Structures are given as structure tokens and as C-alpha cells.
Amino acid sequence: MIKAILIFNNHGKPRLSKFYEHYSEDTEQQIIRETFHLVSKRDENVCNFLEGGMLIGGSENKLIYRHYATLYFVFCVDSSESELGILDLIQVFVETLDKCFENVCELDLIFHVDKVHNILAEMVMGGMVLETNMNEIITQVDAQNKMEKSETFIFQSPRQDR
Amino acid sequence: MALKIVKGSIDRMFDKNLQDLVRGIRNHKEDEAKYISTCIDEIKQELKQDNIAVKSNAVCKLTYLQMLGYDVSWAAFNIVEVMSSSKFTYKRIGYLAASQCFHESTDVIMLTTNQIRKDLSSPNQYDTGVALTGLSCFVTPDLARDLANDIMTLMSHTKPYIRKKAVLIMYKVFLKYPESLRPAFPRMKEKLEDPDPGVQSAAVNVICELARRNPKNYLSLAPLFFKLMTSSTNNWVLIKIIKLFGALTPLEPRLGKKLIEPLTNLIHSRILLCLSSVAVLISLSSGMPNHSASIQVMKYLGLLAMSKILKTHPKSVQSHKDLILQCLDDKDESIRLRALDLLYGMVSKKNLMEIVKKLMLHVDKAEGTTYRDELLTKIIDICSQSNYQYITNFEWYISILVELTRLEGTRHGHLIASQMLDVAIRVKAIRAFAVAQMATLLDNAHLLTGNTQHNGICEVLYAAAWICGEFSEHLEDPMATLEAMLRPKVATLPGHIQAVYVQNAAKLFSTVLRGQEGAPADSKVAQETSQLLIDRLPVFVQSANLEVQERASCILQLVKYIQKLQQKDVEVAEEVTALFAGELNPVAPKAQKKVPVPEGLDLDAWINEPPSGSESEDEGRKTKTKGKAVFAKEESRHTKPRYTEVDEKELAKRREVRKAEQANNPFYIKASPSSQKVYQEAVGVEHIPVVQIDLSVPLKVPGMPMSDQYVKQEEERREKNKADRKKKDKKKRREKGRQRRGDSGPESEEDITPAHMVDIVTEEMPETALYTIPCLFPSQKSSKHKKKKQKKEEKDKKKKKHQHHHHHSDGAGDESVQNGTVEEEEPLPVSKQSPFILSTQSNPCPLDIQVCDIQGNLHDGSQVVVSVIFENKCDSFIKSMEFNVMDSLNSKLQRPEGAGPHDSLTVPFQLPPGISNEARFIFSMQSIVMPQKLKGTLTFIVKVSWSCSPQSTHIPHYPNQIEVYLSRVPNTTGVDLTIKCLLTGSNQQYLLLRHPCNICPLCMCPCPSQADQTVSIDAKCDEPGLLGNVLDEIKLTFSQC
């Protein structure tokens, strides 16, 4: 099970947070801060696994993260997930973002956090991995965006008429 | 109306959308909170409007604010409104918001049931999908119950997109509403074979999660997974299935075999693990700095894999010790932590000091308390594992502990403290040294408590004070320590530590008195000591801590009284010492049950009859209730039976509490399974005084010892031992003119001799004498393939160590009890340091043990039955024999079900003097190829008649030498084999003939034609290793006869 997915930048500003267990808003912020603290002090060329986060941690869980340019992608998982598998999943996630946003950068995530959520929802559902095939993910995301567009069109045209 | 709509639209044009909000926040870095609060006000306005587009825009912004840590639960109802929009765009926003901020206690969730049901059955697959995704995040037991059927229907939806989501969400439904598991399971099973790989992978995912909780129930699916594993190409699915099999194989051993067979290339989990560790080893050795990140990943995974292998195959990991030690120097903390975990499994007597020294270096270097604390616990874990098995020099260990106290801000003070106590109590030889160290610690207490009062390290003062007090006879300058313990600063320590200080100050006081009254000239000093106590104790009498206060005032009065006596020149030392008389002996957890129940004592009998509804009580209650209404009588009748019940319950409860208390108390005998007997008091334990002393005197700071010196010492000692042994060996060899196998090998583990012995021993009793006899069973074993086994048993010929305890005679009975422990231990050097070595050679060991037969179990080839003859050679009755052999990799003593891996087997008979009897023990063996030595312990109680003087309990060790060689001699049929077993006892030789099992891959045709003194042996075997060993064995046997 994946317990949480966090994206934050080099300064610890959250860009996306998805918790698959309920925490209060304050605890969530604390978890993000703590995770950032743990992850950010690690060197560039050390391994991508980390144990010992207190809040979301517990001995059972570990943090698996990757650092891309200005962003950290952190997955908190329990022992039933394979470490390499999750690393791979992060890669798929980032590549998918790259395809959907065309050369994704931090700004895309800042202004379109809802879209990132939608993409993520096609990959991970309720803490379990739903789909790992990038093409399949993109197909579904595109189909939904298309549907949204058609609705917006119908919706907007009468308004403009008025 | 139209106007209103127009107005709404115009408003909308000025509304901020999400992007505007984000931009705004970024532009108001200075007063972000203020800006956001105005935004929230705007959002509240927007939510009040009817226009769903406006609302959904507001909800979208709220979702963003939620991520920034703002509570948006107040908008829950609006979120539900947006969710129920017919437009996909808004619905999606609504469900996203709901998944981010709804949880089980959100009350509006129950409003959503129908909406979700509608969405689930929507013709648009994305409506359904979005509802499923949302639901997976906020499903509650109610929702799960109400929607389980709808979701189950979706599991056979035509679109794979919906099917896989429905399958996945079922796991959440099962969690919240377990009743749904049974009806849904068949369909879930079907989905394992779904044509769509996505659905398949989802189903595997769900079942793996379920199986993780309770693997047993999913064994039946193994064949299905097996098929999937061979056919699937999806790595995700493969990983999950392997993990699943990892959980299943322990339950069904056959599965493991089946997995290995056809699929060496594809993964039995263990093979995969091995692969990754191999990969790591490669990367470790090549250590290229460039692709270091990915190498780090591999390193980490390799170490992780190794820790899993370590549990089952410690040997294979141990060979990589150097690499793992290297990893300790890695800059990556994750890797260091993993390597630490591994260290636990690979220490030995030889390398313990080296490893700990390395760890100590890391402790000094470590930044961050988490890692340092982890190091500290690991050091202690490593050193103390299996009863300090690997520690050869306890002075070294005490110094390590003392060094560890210098860590600032560690949380593990109590851990260090308990280790100090444990070692000081159990290793008698070390007490003098420990006391000296502890006195130093007390002297320098200000260094420990220093700045932070909540420093966990001050716990060690608890141990230090207690050790100094309890073993004060070893103190060089008790006066100085007494002063150190009574410094005013002590009053700032936590209460429980102060209490120990006060009590032990009294103990020290008695020691000082005893020391000084001997020399009459010093009586002034004695009086000064009393005065010191009288001066300093009042601080503690005022303590807020009840315990401290109570003890201090008690002791203060006592000292005052003593002072009065001293002024009259009365000798008081003896009486004061009597307060704390009695030696403290370690007590094994199981010792209590060895104490025989005295005749006529019925432990089950009530001491006080339980308050049954006795008449007088009844009357009493009646009189009380008299005068009240008529109901009162009825009431009393009701309460009567209940009363006894409550009493019984309460008693049980109190008993529980007491037991728990005792279990936590290190000075108590631990509760044993036979709880009934526990009530009996252990006399020896009673007079262990727990005393504390406080002194406040300026102290000299003697140099603390450095543990490093011991490493050197140890090396020298080892060198010396080796040299000695070589000399001895040479002599022996010359005498015997024959070479002993064991001597020729390189220095083995066993050759390292501990300098001190721990009073470990499982079955030790208070007030008993005990001695140790070593015996060694080397054995070789038979395999599943029904190979004939060849075994060799060999007694340890080396010197044995003895443990000896003072024999207390309390004169209470006409019998005293001796408790013997036969231990298979390494030879002990006769060193002056160890008090456990008995030098007297007067008595032979009372028990003679011989292995008379080793036999393969015909029904199950992997079992070996070892028959052992016990002969009582002394004049006393031997009873309560318990036999235990440490499990090794290859062999395991079979114990009754429910027994732990370290429990010993009771030998089912007692031995009157001169009688021998045979007992059988069953071992299960893994491989028969190599000869094995087994080590075991035999503990027993010798009843000695009362006339025995305590000295007679010095029982020297008389090593039994038994060598058993088995070889196989085929009889005429060529299929049926006979084993010839040659057993060399101390003086006898036996030949045993056995009919072995029918089919054996090993055939030998020795023609023992004794006439011409030549023996030729032909052997055939499909396993070269086995054959080689057998032949060696035979050669050796013949060369010796």
C-alpha cells in the first residue's frame, strides 16, 4: 500500500499532497515539513530510500523519493511494495506529467494542481497502484480532458449569448 | 430572474479562478495569511451563489488551500453539491475535493450514498471512474455496506477501465465491511484470469494485500498464482506474486520446492533476493564513484535482501562481513542503518571487539541523535545477545558502557543502566572493576547531568549508585563515594534515582563503619561519617518524591541512633551490616519451579477462606440495611452471590498485577509457566537490599578507562593461549603418537576463551551449588533422500569450565540441593580472574553420559534418533535432568509442540545412585554431507545428604570422552546394509550392528577380514562430498583401533 504521495520543491513548499489515510490538516503539514527536512538534507548521490519518518513512518513504512530539478517526488509506502517498483512508478509519473504538460516544469504543477491530481488518480487509487502503462494513462487522461472541453464549450456558449 | 443570471455571469468574470488564486498568493509573500483569509471570505460568498460553475470554481480553490494546510471541512456540504452536478467537469472537481478532505467522521458523507450509486451506474464510464476513485479515498463502513453490491456488479463491467477500478476498490470495501469478502471472493478469483492485464494486475494487487494479513486463507490460490507467474510479463504483477509466495511458502513447504523447480530463471523470492545481493556485492566491490546514485540504490537493496537471508541462512551472509563493515562507513544514513541491522548476525567472539570499536568510532562521529541512538542500541544488542555469548572480556564491556554514558542527549540511559546492573550482578569476577568504574561515574555525575536535567543519560547513575552500594566491599574508598552520593546537587536528579542514592548511601555507610571500627583509632572517622549523613540527609527528607522522603527519613533516624551509640563507644558495625547482609545471586527465570514443594504444603489451598456468604457477614449486612425500605433486603440477597464473584475476580486481577510487577522487577524470579508454584518465596532473593547513598563531597576525577586497551589485551591473551595450547597439543600428540582431528584445524571459534564467565545458566537456583560438565555431540546426519547417515560423536576433550556457587546451608531441611549444569562450552583458561573455575579434582562428575547409538528414523529420513545413556556415578540421587542442545543450522532438537527453540527437554526419569538409564532424543537434520558437532547442556539436581560439607560441592570437571564413529558395512544382499558403529568410550569399545533403511545411495563393500589385518572398502555414492567425509571418518576410525 502507498500511504501518501507528496511533491514539494527545494524549499519545502508543497506542490501536491495526497494522503491515503486521514490526517488532520495540521498533521499533514507537519508530515510534509518533516519529510522535507529528512529528504532535503540528503546528498544527491545517495540511495533513494529512507526510513525513520516519525509521523507517517513507523518501522513498517519507508520513504522512496526522487529529486527532479527543483522538485522532490516522495512516496511513503509500506512493506508490501517493492522499492524498485515504486522508483519506477515515480519515473512513470514524471514522464506522464511531461507528456501531458509538454515539458513539465514546477510552474505547471503550481498552477494546475488539479490536473496533476487527475493524472495521479489514473495511476494510483486509494493507495494501490492502478496502472503503470504510460500510454494507457495518457489515453484515459486525454479522454477525460476532451470530455471536459466539450462540456465547457456547451456551457460557455449560452453564457456568451446572453 | 434573467437579470440575476446575467449579474451572476458578470460577477463570475471577476471571480478568481485557481490560477488567479495561486498567482495572488505568490504576489503576497509578505502577508500570505491575510491574503488567503480574504480569499476564503470571497470563496464563502461564491459558495452562496446558485451558479454551479461558480461553486465548483470555489471548491477547486478550496482544494488548493486544503493542501496548504487550511481546514476546509466547513464547505463539506458545498462539495457534495458540486459532486452531484450532472457535468463531468464539476463532478470531477467535487470528487477530488471530497477525496482530499472527507474522512470517516465527516457527517455529510451519508448524504452522498445515493449520488455515488447513481454515478456508479452512469452510462459514462468516466463518471463511474471518477466516483470510484473518489470513493476509494473516503469510503466508510456505511458506504461500503450500502455500495458493496453495486461495486461487485461493476467488477464484471464491459469496460476494463471500470473493471480494474472496481476490483481495486473492493479491497477498501473489504477493510471497512469485512462481511462482503465472502460473497465477493469468487468473483475476485475470476478476475485473476481476466483477459485484460490491467484488471488482472488489480486483482493480484488486492489478493496480495489480503493475503498479507492472513496468508493461510489464500493457500488454495497458489496454483492459480503459479500459473500467472509463469505466464505474466508484467513486472508489477510478478513482484506482487513473488511477495505473495514469500508469505505463503512458510505455510506450505511443498510450494517452495515446486517454485524452484521449473522457474530458476523466474524467481523464487529467495533466488531473487540472492540475485540482488549479488548485484550489490558487485557494485560494492567495484565501487565506482560515477553512477553512484544507482549503485547506492543497489547497495541498499542488497543489504535489505541480506537481512532477509540472514534470518534463514546466517552463514552465507557472514562471509561478506568485510563488505558490510565497509558499508558502515557509507555516507548514506539509510545504508548505514541497514548495515547495522546486519551486524547483529555476524559478530563472533573473535571480531566482537573489533566491530564494537568501529561502532564506537561511528558514535563519536555521528551527527543527529536518531542515528546515534540507533548505534547505541545496536552496540548493546550485539554485545548482550544470547546471554553475552560473544563477550570474552567483561572489563572491556563495562568500559564500553561507561564510554557510552558520555553521549549527550541519548534517550537510552535506562538501557545502559540495565546492562550495567545485569553484568555486575551476573559476572562476579567483574564486580570489583565495575564498582570502581561506577564510583568514578558517581564522582563525575555532574558531567552526566550537566546542562539538561531531562537528559536520559542520568539513568545510569541509578545503576551506578546501586552497584556501588550493593558491592561496596569492593570499593577502594567508600568514604569518598559516600560523599559523592550525598552532594546537594543530587537533589536535582529524578526521584527514583534519588531514592536509590539514599538507600545505597546507607549501605555504604555500613561498609564504612565496618572498615573503621576494626581499627579503634579510627572511631572518630566513623563518627564523622555519621555526622556527614546526618548533615546531608535532611535535603532528601524534604524531597517532594514520596519514595525519597520515606527512605531518607528512615535512614536519618537510624543514623542518629547509631551516632548515639557511637558516642557511648558501642560497636555497632556488625549490627548495621546485618541490615544489608546476604549475597545477591542471579536467578534464572525457571529456577523457581525447581524448588520442591515442601510436604504438607498445599499451594492451592486458601490461606484465608474467600469471603463466602458467611452468616455473620450476612447478618452484619442485614443490620446495616435494616431500617431501610423493604427493597433493602432483596438487595442484600442479590449482592451476596455477586460479592464472592467479585472477590475472586479481584483476586485474580491482583494476582495478575502482582505477577506483572514481579516480571518487571529484575530482582524477582520471573513468573514461570507453572504459576502456581510461583507464590513460594525465594529466600535468597529476599535479603537483597536495595539501598542508596547520597554523598556530596568534592571528588577527584580519576581517569576513566578506555575500552581500547582491552582490545589489545585481548589480542595478547589470545596469542598466549594459542601458544600455550600449541605446546600442550604437541605434548599430547607426542604422548599419544596420534593426531586428533580437532587439534589440527585452524583456530576456530571455540578456541577463543572467555576471560570471565557469565552466570547465565538457565536453571540456576538461589543457594545452590552448580557445576558444569561439558559434553559434545558431533553428529552427522541422514538426509531426506534416505541416505544412510554417518555420524560421529565426539566428546569435547577440552577442559571444562565450572561454575560454582556458594553453597548456603540454611539448616532448614535435611537435604540440600545441588543444581548442576552440563554445558557444552569452550575450554576455559584457568585464569585467576574467574572464580568459576574449580581447581579441585577431588570428585568425579556425578553423571556419566554416553551416546550409545545414533539411528536414522526409517519413516522420515531427515530424523535422527540419538540414544544417550545416563549413568549416575555418585552416591546421591540425581533428578530433574533437563537436556538441551542448541539448534544449529543443520540440526534441530525436536521439542514437544509449543516449546520454544531454547526450551530444554526433560529427561523422563530420575537416577538413584549407581543406576543408568537410556533416553532418546530426536534431531531433525538438513544435510548429512558434513560431520557435525552439536553442543548441548544438561542440567540436573543432585540431592546431597545434609552431612556434606559445603566444600564437597566443588566438583571438578572430568571430561567424558566419547567418540562414535559409524561406518557402513553391507551384508550379503548388497541392498540391505548394516552399519557398524564403533564407539570409543573412555575405556570401552562397542560394536553396534544395525539394520539400516532399505535404499541407500551410498554403498560400501568393506571386507573386514580380520585375519590378515587388511580392510578394503569400496564405496559408491552419488554425492561425492558425503562419500569423502564417510571415508575419512572410516580411515580415522580404523587408524585408531
Interface residues (C-beta under 8 A of the other chain):
Chain A: M1 P14 L16 S17 K18 Y20 H22 S24 E25 D26 E28 Q29 R42 D43 E44 N45 V46 C47 N48 F49 L50 E51 G52 S80 S82 E83 L84 G85 L87 D88 I110 F111 H112 V113 D114 H117 N118 A121 M125 G126 G127 M128 V129 L130 E131 T132 N133 E136 Q140 A143 Q144 M147 E148 E151 T152 F155 R159 R162
Chain B: I5 V6 S9 L18 Q19 V22 R23 R26 A53 C60 T63 Y64 Q66 M67 L68 G69 Y70 D71 K87 F88 T89 R92 I93 L96 Q100 H103 E104 N124 Y126 G129 V130 L132 T133 S136 C137 V139 Y161 K164 K165 L168 I169 Y171 K172 G198 S201 A202 N205 V206 C208 E209 R212 N234 N235 W236 I239 K243 S292 A293 Q296 V297 K299 Y300 L301 L304 K331 D332 E333 S334 I335 L337 T370
